[in-house]
Amino acid sequence: MLDQLGLQLMGATLPNVQPVRRLAESIKAVPESTISLGDARTNAATAAYVNGTLGHSCEYDDAHMLAWHSSSAVVPAALALAERENASGKGLITAVLAGIQVMCLLGAAMGQGMQTAGWHGSKVMGVFGAAAAAGKILKLSEYELVQAFGIAGSDAGGTMEYDQSGGEVKRLHAGSASRSGLEASLLAQGGFTGPSTIFEGQRGIFRNFGGTADIQSFEDAWNHWHILDTIFRFFPGVGTVHAPLDAVLHLREENDIDWRDIEEIRVGLVNFAVGHGASITRPTDAISAQFSLGFGIGLQFITGQNSPHDYFDPARWEDHDILSIIDLIKPYAMPIPEGDPALSANVEIMMKDGRHFERYQRGFRGHPVSPASPKDIHDKFYKNLIHVTSVATATDILESVMSIERMTNVHPLTSLLGSTPHH
């Protein structure tokens, strides 16, 4: 939750999602829930819509091998309704856990099929995760939850065409999933109905989006709390670029490498990662920069880091030095050793003078095989809020989130998230 809220607050300052904030401000709604850095509260559904979009605005929110991106779809719906319903901190935690678990169960059954077809799993499954979270806050009965999922199914969708020709609409996938799931639960509570076979039915989600009728993998996935496999991102980019960026960071720290003396950079990746990230060599907007392996490596060599704000700077997309580095990179598909995460990578840097640096990166920092520490996540949170709010307010938010299970309602937290925090 802390990671997600930090990203929402920073996201509120980014240029790409301002149209979504303006649209929400134009809706004069009942003031039920807080918009991150918003001037006024709005209804719970609109708050979930905006906050989810902000939380997914810069490819920096958490990821999951089954759920794709869960917190940006689940947390906004859960928190907006918890604020409206005066739910407790424990109720909020339970709702978030339920929502993420639902997304992961669905991903176990249909993730591969969606990837192949080009559906964005975060949006397809996010509507159900948000519905589950909202349903927990609203204390829906089993019958009502069935209806909520049935209703949410009509809002499942979202293609990944943005990774072919760009467009900022991807950010909306988290927000629209969050809103749709929340509204589905409210509708179910009000007596509206949907098909009870929305998942496994003849025209259900598994067949339509996942191309599968296999529910065994779905059933088998119940034996584990999948939130434990969350991947925290420490580079603002698509998951497939993290291992190479981590490897480059290590090689740069351990060796004296001047990029002008590089002959070639060879990057070995799992098969699907070559087309999902490594293929973009000339970014034209923020999303193509965040999906570009070459841009991330070039940016790191030129600036020494991968700052989220640099991905939004048009001057960086056309930076001659960054583009020169991109042209040195040769991505190729390689078999990942048995038992290692699919998102591992091998990086070789060949120098003009014959020196050769190589690192195999098994997973990356933030991945379950190399878990982020609480300090890592706290540091990222503070860094995200540097230009957004005071250190004192950031600390208040952090302490509020870390003690949320003791709160009888979530207002002490939500009161800190608007444009002018009030204590």
N, C-alpha and C positions, 0 to 999 in steps of 0.2 A: 504493500500500500504506500509506503514511504517513497519508493522509487517512482511509482506511478504519479503520486501527487506532485513530486518535484518536477516531473516532466510536463504535467498539466500547467503548472505555474510558469515554467519557462516557455512552453508552447504558446501560451497566451501572448507572448511578446514577438512571436515569429510572423514573418510577412505572409506566408503561404495560407494560413488558416484564418486570417482576419475576415474574409467574407462570411465564414461560418459564425464568427462572433457577432458581426453586424446583423446577420439574419436573425439571430437569437434576440439581440437587443431590440429589433423592430417588432418583436412579438410581445405585446404588453400582457404578460401572463400572471396568474396567481403566484405570489412570491413564496414558493414552498422550499426551494433548494438553491444552494449557492453555485454560481459559475466561478471557476477559478479565475481570480483577478478581475472578476466582473463588477460592474458598478451597482447592479441591482440583482436581486434574486429572481428566479423564474419558476415555472412549474417543473416538477421532477423529471418529466420526459425530456424537456428541452435542456435542462442542466446535464442530463446523462449524454445527450446528443453532442453538446459543445465540449464537455469535459473529456469524453472518450476521444473526440477528434483531436483535442489539444494533447492528450496523453500519447497519441500515436503520430504526432505531427512531425517527428524528426528521426524516425527509425532508431529510437534509443530506448523504447520500452522493452519489457522482458519478452522472451521468446520461449517456445516449448516444442519439442520434437513431435508431440501429438496434437497440442492445442494451437500451435503456430504462435499467436500472440493473444494471451488470455486476459491479463490484468486491465488492459485498456478497454476491453469490452465489458468486463465484469465489475471492476471496482466503481466506475462512475454510476452504473445502475444501482448497485448496492448502497453506495454512499448517499446518492440523491434521495432514494426512498427512505433510508435510515433517518435522514434529516427530517423528511416530511412526516414520518410515522413515529418520531421520537424513540427509535429503536436503540437498544443498548450497544455498547462497544462489542460485547461478546456476540450479540446478534449479527452485527456487521461482519465480524470475523467468520462466523458460521456461514453467512450468505456468500462471502467471497470464496470460501473453501468449496462450497457446493457448486457454485458457478464454474469454477476452474475444473473441478472434477468432471462435471458434465461435458465440458468441451473436450477434455482429454479422452473420455470414454468414446465419444463420437469419433475423435481423430484416430483412435486405435482401429476403428472399423473402416474408415473411409479416406484417411489422409492421403494415401498413395494415389487413389483414384482421382481425387481433386487436383493433386499436383499435376498429374498427367493431363487432365482435361483443361487445366488453366483456371480453375476456381480458386478464389482466395479463401482458404480455410478459416481464417480469423473471422471473416464476415459470415460465412455459411454457418459455422459452429457458434459464433459469438452471440447470435440471436438466442440460442438455446441456453448458453451460459448466463446471459443477462436475465433471461426468463427464470432460470433456476434461482439465481441470486435474489431477484425481485420477489419471487414466490416465497423464499424463506423469510424475507423481511415482512411480507404481507401475511405470513402464516397460512398459506393456502393449504387446502386439504389435498389428498392424493388425487381425487377426481379433478379438482381445479387445476392442479399442476399438469395433469394430462392434457386438459384443454389449453393451458398456456403454451405448452410445447406444440400442440397442434396448430394454434394460431400463429406462433412465431415462425413455423415452417414456411408460411407464405411470404415471409420477409427474408428468408435465407437466399443468398445469391452473392454476386460480386465477382467479376472476372479479374484476372491478373494482366489484362492488356496494358496496364500502366507500365509494366516492366518491358514492354515492346516499344511503346511510343510515348511514354511519359504521362504527365498529368498528375495533379495533386489530389485527385479523388481518392487515392488509396487511404489518405489520412481519415477520410470520412467513414471508412469501413468500420472502424472501432466505434465511432460515435453513433452511426446509424444502427449498428448491431445492438448497442447498449440501449438506445431509445426503443427500438422495436421489441426487444425482449421485455423491457420494463412495461411497455404498453400492453403487450400480450398478457402479462400477469394481471394487470389492472382490469383488462377486459374479461379475463377468466373469472376474476373475483366478482365482476359485475354480472356474470351469468352467460357470457358469450362462449361459443363452442368451436372446436376444431377436430380434425380427424385423429382418432386415438392411435392409428397405425402410421403416424407421420414419419417414423424412422424406418421401420422394416417393411412397410406396405408396398404394394405393387407399383405405386407412383410416389413412393416415399423418398426421403432424403438419401438413404444409403444407395438406392438404385440410381436416382436421378443425378446426384452430385458425385457419389463415390464409385458408380458403376459396379456395385457389388451387392449381392444378396446375402453375404456372409455375416451373420450376427455373432458367430462364435468368438471372434477376436474382441468384439464389444463386451460380451459376457466375461471373457477371460481377464479383461482389464480392470475388473472390480476389485482385484486383490491388493490394491496399492493406492496410497494417497499420492496422486501424480503431481500435486503442487511441489513436492519435494524435488522434482526434476526440472524446476524452473531454471531457465538460462537468463542471467542478468547480462545486459549488454554494456560494455565499456568503450565501444566505438559506435558512433551514430551511423550505422549502415546495416544492410541486409545480413542475415546470419552467416551466409556463406563466405563473407569477406573477413570475418573476425580472426580465424586461425592464421591466415596469411599476414594480417596486420599485426597480430601479436608476435609472429615470427620475425617480421621486419623490425619491430620495436626492440626485440631481444638482440638481433644481429647488429642493429645500430648502436645499442648501449654497450655491447661487448667489443666492438671493432671500430676502427677509425675508417668510416666509409664516406667519401665525398661523392655525391651522386654524379658529378661530372666525369668521374673516372670509371663509371659502371659501363660494362659492355652489354650485359644482358641480365634480366631477372626472370628466372624460370619458376613458375608456381604450379605445383601439382595439386589437383583438387579432385574430389569425388565427381563422378560423371555429371550429375545434374547441376552442380555448382558452376561448371564451365559456361553454361548458357544462362544461368541465374545469377548474374553479377559480373562475371569475368568478361562478358561480351561487350559491355558498354565502355567505349574508349573516348568518346567526346560528349561529356554531359551537357545538357541544354537547360536543365532545371534542377531543383534541389533533389527530387526523387531519383533522377538519373545519376546524379553525383553520389547519392547514398547507395545506389545499386552498382556503382562502378568500382570494381576492385582496383583498377589502375589509378583512379582519382584518389582513393583512400591512401594508397602507397605513395603517390606523388605528393599529396598534401603533407603526409608525415615527414617525408624527406625535406620538403621546402620549409615547413613551419615548425617541425619538431613535435607536432601533436596532431590529433584529429578532433578539433573543436567543432561542436555542432553548428555554430554560427558560420563557419567557413563554407559549409555545404550550401548555404543560402546566398553566398556572395557571387554574383555573376562574373566579377573580375577573376575569381579563382577558377571558374569553369574554363576560362580562356587563357589562363596563366601559361605563358610560353614554357617556363621551366617545368611546371606540372605536366603539361602535355608531352614534353620531351621525355620525361620519365615514363609516362604511360606507354610510349612507343617502344620502350626497352623491355616491356613485360611480355612474356610468352606463357600464357596459361595452357595447361594440358590436363587431360583426364588421367588419373592414376588410381590403382586399387588401394583402398584404405586397409591397413592391417586388421585382421580378425580381432574383434573385441574393442577396437578403437572407435570413437564417435565418427559418424559420417562427415561431420564438419571439421575434420582434421585437415592438415595441409603440409606440403613440403616446399620450402622456399630456398632457392639457390641464387646467390648473387655473384656473377662472374665479373671480375674487374679487368680493365684493359691491360694491366700489368701482370696478368696471369694469376693473381690471388683469387681464391674461391671460398665463399662463405656459404654454409648450408645449415639449415635447421628444420627438423621435422617437428611440427607443432601438433601434439595430441590434444584435440579439443582446444580450449582457450580459457583465459581467466573469466570466471562467471558461469562457465559450463559446469554441470555436476561433476565432471572428472577433475575439475580444478576450481572448486567452489569459491564464490565471492565471500569475503568475510563481512561481518556487520560494518566494520570500519570502511571497507571498500564502498559499500552502498551509502553509508553516511557521507563519505567524502564526495561521491558523485552527486548526492543530493545538494550539498552546500555549493558545489561548483555550478550546478544548474541554476541556483538561485542568486548567484553573484550580482547580476545586473537586474534582478527582479524585485528583491525585497531586502530588508536589513538582516544582518546576521542574527540579531536578537529575535526577529520574527521567524526566521528559518529555524532557529533553535527551539522556539516555542512550538512550531509545527512538528518538528522531529520528536520532541519530548511527549507531545500530545499523542502522536501516532504510536510511539513505543509503549505508551501506558493505556492504550485504547480499551484493553480488556477490563479495566477498572471503571470505565465511564458508564453511568446509568443512561446517558444519551450522548449523541455524537456532536452536539452543539459546541462544546469547548474546542473541538477540532475545526468544524466547518466555519466557525466565526473568524478563524485565522486565514481563511483561504480566499476571501473576496479582495476587492481592490484596496480597501482600507480596513485592515484587520482590527476588529474591536475585541477587547478583552472583557 
